Amino acid sequence: MLLFRWAIMLLLIAAAVLFAFYAGTGQDKYKRAGLVTLKWTIIAALGFFGVLILERVF
């Protein structure tokens, strides 16, 4: 569980860094990469919390 928490946190930090690069340079490739990273972070977080909820139910 701790591994998944760290992975989600690192993905959020990576997305923030990519958005900072986009704000600094104005290059769209950083914005696209940040959005893709953020999308997969949200998907991973939903999966993680889904497993936690299923553990509580069963």
Secondary structure, 3 states (H helix, E strand, C coil): CHHHHHHHHHHHHHHHHHHHHHHHHCCHHHHHHHHHHHHHHHHHHHHHHHHHHHHHHC
